[in-house]
Amino acid sequence: MNPLVFRRIAVIVFGALALTHCAQNPVTGDRDFVLMSEQQEIQMGAQAHQDVLKEYAALDNPALQAYVNEVGQQLAKQSHRPNLQWHFTVVDSPDVNAFALPGGYVYITRGIMAYLNSEAELAGVVGHEIGHVTARHGVRQQSASTAAGLGAVLGSILVPGMDNQAGATLLQTLAQAWTAGYGREHELESDRLGAEYLARTGYNPQAMIEVVGVLKNQELFAAEQARRDGRQPRTYHGTFDTHPSNDARLKQVVAEADKYKVALPREGRSNYLSKLAGVVFGDSPEQGVIRGNALLHDKLGLAIQFPQGWQVQNRPDRVVAMSPKGDALVELQQGPKGGKPLETLQQGLKLDAGARYDSGSLSGYPAAFAAGAQQGKPVVVAAVAFNGTQYLIAGMARDKATYDRERSTLRGAINSFHAITPAEKLAARSYVLRLLTVQPGMTMAGLAQQSPLKNNAESQLRLMNDLYPDGEPKPGQLLKIVQ
C-alpha cells in the first residue's frame, strides 16, 4: 500500500471577507492569525481521522498498537497540549513515513518502524509529529493544498465521485500530511518541541538527531533508487536537505532541550526490537504483494502484471501504476459483486460522448471493455467477472500523444489479468522481520546472500540496523533481518 504521489501547491487565502480570528498559540503564547477555533480544529481532525483509516488501514497488531500508543501518550502528557484527546495509530503501509492531523491524531507507518532501532528513536518520530499538533502548524499555515502529479493530472478513473468536496478535502489533507511537511522553520520547531518532550519523558533529546540521521540515510538510498528507476522518490517529510551531522540549526534547537535531560535516559533498544519480531516487511498479504511490478493477490486468487519501470502504488482500495513521466496510469479495483460487466461500465463510468462499449472475455472470464475519454483524457477500461466479483481495470493518458505512445502498454497491462498460478502463490508469501543475534564471523554481505530481498538486500539490511552505508555488526548484537 503506497500513497498517491502529491506535490503541495500552497495557495494562501486571506480574503477580506474571510471569517478570521486570532488565537493564542499553545507553544509560544503569541496570538496567531488563524481561520478556525480549537474546537473546529478538533472536529476537523476527527473527521479526517475517519477518512485516513478508510484510505490507510490500521495495522492488525494489537500489541504493537498498544506499545506505540503508550509511548505517544507519555510524550503527549509532557507536551504543550496535554488536555487534547490524543490518538496514535500504526498504519499498515510499507512507506517510510509518519504524519499528524490537527486535533491530536498522529500516524506512523510500519514501514518507518522497520528502520528505527530503539524506543528512543520511535519517541523521536512521534514527538516530532506531536510538535506539529501542539504548535498548530496545520492550522497556522492557512493553505489549501492542491494534489498534483498522479492525483491532479489524471484523477481517479473509476471513482468520479472523488472529485466531490469530501474527496477533495481528504486529498488535500493527505497531500499536506505525507509529503514536504510544513516548511523548514516549522520542521525545526517540531524537532525542538519533540526534543523537549523526549527529555521531559526521560529520553535523551539527542535521539531526535539520531533518528533524523537514520531517516536521512534511508532518504538518500531511496533517492538513488528513484533516480535509477526514473521516478520521483517518496521521503519522510521531517528530514532536511543536509545530513544532520552537518546541520548546525538542527543541533542548536535540539540542544535547547538539554536543560530537561535526566541522568540516566532510557533507550529501550531491546524492548523496541522485540516488538517488531514477526511484523510484515514490504507489502501486506491483505492487499496483495508486488513482485517484479506484478500484483500477486493470493487471498483474492488473482494476478496482474503492471508495466515494468512504472511506479506501483498498492493502496487498500485500489492499485495504481504510474508511468515514469507521470502522464499515464493503470488502475485496478474491485467492482460490484454480481451483475453484468457491460452494464457495470455503461452505468458506472462517466466518459465523454462517443465512448465505445463491447462485450468479450479476459483470460477466459466474462468481460466488457470501454474506450473513450474522460474530460478529454483518453481512457480504456475493462470489467471482468472473476470469482463472484467484478474487477475494474483502467488505463488513462494525459493526452492523445501520450496515449498513442502508451497504447500497447496500457492494453497489455489490462490483458494480463489472470488467476494466480501455483508459482505465483509461492512468490506471494509475505516477508516478515525476524531478530538475529550476531555470531563471530557474520557479515552484512553474508546475511544479504541469505535474504529473500532480491535487490539491494545488503543496503536494505544495513539501513534497518543503522549500519548504512558500510558498517558491520558486532558479535552479540541484535539485528533485524527479513525472512
N, C-alpha and C positions, 0 to 999 in steps of 0.2 A: 504494500500500500504506500503509494507516494503521492504527495500533494501536488496540485497543479502548480506550474511554474508561473509566478506572478512578478510583475515589475510594478513597484509602487510609484504612482504619479500623484504627488501631493497637490491638491487644489485648495488653497486657503480661502475660506468663506467667512468674511467678516462684513456681511451686508448691513446697511444702515437700519434695516427693518428687522434684523435677526433678534430673537429673544435671548438676550445675554444677561449674565450676572457675574459678579466677582465672588470667588470663594476662597477660603483660607487653605493654603497648601499644607497638608498634614506633616510634611517633612520640614519645610523652611519657615512656615508660619506666615509667609508673604501672601498677598492677595493675588490670586490667579484669575485671568480673564478666561472664563470657560463657558460652554454652551449647555451644561447640564448640572443639576444638583447631585449630591452624593447618592440620594435615593434613586434618581434616574440612572446614575452610573451602575448601581447595584442591580436594578431591573434590567438594564441593557445586558449586563454580564450574565444574568440568569437566563435570559432568552438565548443569547449567543452560545451559552454552555450547552443547551439542548441541541442547537444546530451543530456544534462541534462534534458531539457524541454521535450524531447521525452520519457525519462525514468520516470521522476517525474513531473507530470503536475503542472502548476502554479495554485494556489488556485483561484477559481472563486469568488472573493470577492473584487471588485474594491476599496471599501472604506478602507479595511484593507491593501491592497497592497499599496495604496497611503500613508497611515499612516506610514507604515514601511519604505517606500521609503523616506519619508520626514525626519524621524529620521536618517536614514542611510546617506542621502545626507548632513545633518547638521554635522554629525560626520566626514564624508569624507572631508569636506571643512577644517576641523581642523587637518587633517592628514598630513603625510609627502609626500603624493602624491595627492594633491588636483586637479591636472590637468588631472588625469585619468577620463575617462568617466565611472562613477560608475553605477552599476546595482544592485538593491536589490529586491529579489523575495521571496515571501512566497510560499512554495511548499505544495501541498495537500497530506501530509503524516502524519500519526499519530505518527511517531517516534519522540523521543526527541533528536533533533539534529540541527546543523547548520554547514555550511561549506563555504569555499571560493575557488574560482578558480583564477589562475593568471590573471592579467589584469583588475581587478576591479569588479568581479562578486561574489556577496555574496547571500547565500541562507539560509533561516530559515524555519523550518517546523511549520505548525500549531500545531503539537504535542508539540513542546517545548514551544510555546506561551501559551498553557493551563496551564503551571506550573510557568509562570512568573506572577508577581503581580504589576508591575509598569512600566512606561515608562523608568525609570532609569535602571531597570533590563534588559528590551529589549535593551536599548542602550549599556549595558554591553556586552551582547551576540554579538550584531552587531559590536561593537567596537573591541572586541577580534578578530573577523574574518577580519575586516579591517586591523588590525595589521599584520595578516598573509600575506596580499597582499602588504602592504607598505614595509614590511621587505623582501619581495620576498622569503618567505620560500619555496614555491613550486618550485621556480626556483633554489634557492641555494642548495636545497637538492640533486639535480642532481642524482635522483634514479629512477629505474624502479620498480614499484610496481607490483607484480605478484599475481593475485587473487588466493586465496586458498579456503579451505572449500568447500562449495557447488559449486561455480563457477568453480574452477580448478579441483576438484576431479571428478566431474561428467559432467560439461559443460551443455550447453543447448541442450536438446534432439531434440526439434522441430525446432530450427533455427540453423542449422550447420554453416550458414554464420557468426555467431557472433564470430567465431574464425579468421575472417579476421583482417586486420590491424586496420580498423576503430573501429571494435568492441573491439579489444584488447586495443586500446587507451582509449576508453570510460571506460572499466572495470578498467584499471589502474587509471584513473582519479578519478573514484568513490571510488575505494579501498582506495586511499590516502585521499579523502575528508571525507569519512563517518566513518572512524574507529579510529585508535590510534593517529591520528594527526601527529605532526612533531617532537615529542620528547620533553623531559622535558624542555630543555633550550629554544627552540623556543616557546613552550606554555607559559613559563614565560615571554618571551619577548613580546608576543602578549598581555598578561594581562597587562604588564607595558605600552605598547603603547595604549591599549584600555582604561586604566585608565586615561592616559594623554588626550586622545581625549574626554573622558567623561567630565573631568574637564574643558577643553577648550570650551566645548559646553554648559557648565552651569549645569552639573550634579555633584553629589557628587562622586568622584572616588571610594569611599568605596562601591558603588553599584556593583563594579566588584567582591568584596569579597562576597557580599550578594548573587549575582546570582550564583556564584560558589557553595555557600552553598546550595542553592535551588536545583541545579542540582546534587550535591553530594548526597543529601538525596534521590533524585529520582534514582540515580545510585545504592545506597545501597539497595533500595527497589526492583529495577529491578534485581539486582544480587541475592537477596534472592528468588525471584520468579523463576529465571532461574535455581538455584540450586534445587528448589523443582521439577521443570519440567524436570531436567536432560539435560539442554541445555546451550549454551553459551549466556550470556547477550549481548545486544546491548546498548552501552552507549555513551553519548556525549563525543566527543574526547577531549574537553577542560578541563575536570575535572582531578583531581590528585588522587594518592593513599591515601592520608590522607585528613581528613576534613579540610576545610580552616581555621577553628578556631585554628587548631594545625599546620598550615603551615607557618612557620616563613618567608620563602623566598617569598611566595606569598604576605604576608603582607608588606614585605620590598619593593618589586617592585611597589606595588600599592601606598605605601606611598610616593614614589617619585613624584607622581602627586599632592601632597598637595600644592605645590608652585603655582599651577594653579587654586586652588579652589576659588569659588565665595562665597560671604557672604550668599546668600540665594539660595542654589542649588534647582533645580526643581526635583520633584519626579514623578509627573504625575500618581498617583495610580488610581484615579477615571477615568481619561481620558483613561488610558490604558484598564481598566476593561470594560469600556463601549464599546470599540471596539471589545471585544470578545463575547459580547452577541449574541447568535444565530449561532456562529461558530460550525461546526461539531466537535465532540469529538470521537476519535476512527476511525473506518473505514468509508470511504465515500460511500454514496449510488451510486455514479457514477461508482464505481469499485466493488460494492457489499460489503456486510459486512460479517465478520467472527463471527459466533456464535457457540460455542462448537466445534471448528475446522471444521465447515461446512461453505462453501461459499454459501450465500443466495443472489442471484442477481435478485432483483425484476424487474429492467429495462430490463434485458435480458430474464427473465422468467425461470431461471434455478437454480439448486442447486446441490451441490456435497459434499459428506462427506469425508474429509481428515482424515487420521489416528489420533486417539487420542494420545496425548503426542508428536506429531510431531510439529515442528515449521512451522507455515504457514506464508508465505510472500505474501501479496496481492499487486501486482505491476500493473501499468497501462496497460501493455501489456500481463500479464500472472499472474497466481497464482502458487506458488511453495510451497510444503510442504516437509520438510526435516526431516529425522529420527533423533532421539536424538544423535546417534553416527556420524551423518553426512555422512553416507555411502550409503544412499538410498534416493530417492526423487520421488514425484509425481508432474507432471506439467500439467497445463491446460491453453490453449489459444485459441483464435478464429482462425479458418482456413479460407479457401476461401468460398465465397458465391456461391451457386450452385455447380454443378459438382457431381461426384460420390465419396463416401468415399474411395472405394477401389483404384480408380485411384489417389486420393489425397495421400494415403500412399505410393503407388508404385512409384509415380513420385516425391514426396516431401521429403521422408525420405532418409537418407544416412546411410543405415545399412550394416553391413558386409555381405559377401557372405553367403548364406544358410538361410537367413531370410524367415519366413513363413507368408503368407498373406491369410486372409479369409474374406468373407462377412457374415453379420448376422444382428442382431438388438441389440439395447441397450435401455432398458426401453421402448420398443415399437417403437423406431425410427431407421431408416435405419443406419447401421453402418458397419465398416470394422475394422479388427484387424490385427496387425503385431506383430511377436515375433522374436527376434534375438539378435543381439549385435551391438553396435556402438563403434568402436575402442576397441573391446574386452570386453566392459561392457554390461551385459545383459539388454535388453530393451523389454518392452511390450507397445504397443501403440494402441489407438483406435481413430477412426474418426467417429463422429456421426452427422448426418444431423438433425438440430433442428431449427425450426422457420426460415427457409430460409438461415441459416448459418451452416457451418460445425464447430464443436468444436473438437479440438485435445487434447487427454488426454494420457499422457505417464508416465510410471514408469521405473526407472532405478536404478541399483545397482552397487556398486563399483566393485564387482567380483561375481563369481558364488556362493561362500559360502554365501555371503550376500543375493544374490537373492534367494537362497534356503530358507533362514531364513525368508525373507520378501515377498515371492511369493504371499501368500494368502492376505497379507495386501495390496500390490500393486494392485492386481486384484480386491480386494474388493473396493478400492477407485475408480478405473475406473468404475466398475459396479454400483456404487452408483449414477452416473449422472442421473438426472431426472428433470422433470418440477417442478417448485416451487409450493408448496401447499399453500392453504389459511393460514394455521397456520404459515408456514414459512414466508409468506409475512408480517404477523404481527411482527414476530421476526426480520425481516429485516429492520424495521424502524430505522433510524439513531439516534444517541444520539447527543444532542447539549448542549452547555454551556449556562447557564442562570445565572443571578445575583439575589442575595437574601440579604436583609438587616436583620441582626440577631436581633431576638426578645429575651427579657428576658426568660431564661429557655431553650433556644435552645442549643443542644449539637451536637457534630460531630457524636456520635453514633446514635442519633435520626435522623439526616439528612441522615445518611447512610442507615437506615432502609427504607427510602422513595426513595432511589436512584435505578435506573434501573441497575446500575453496580452490577453484580452478585457476583463477587469475590473481596474481599479486598476493598469494597466500602469505608469503613471508612478511610483506609490508603490512598487510592487514593484522597479522598476529602481533607484530611489533607495535602497531598503533593501539591495539586493545590493551597492551600491557605496559604502556608508557616506555617503550624501548625504541621508538622511531627516531632517527632513520636507521641506526646501525648498532643499537645496544644489544647485549647478550644477557641472558638470565644467569642468576647465581644459584648454586646448589641450595636446596631448601626453600627457594622462592615459590610462592603460589602463583600460578599463571592461569589465564583464561585461554582455552583452546576451543576449536569448533569441531563437532562431530556430527 
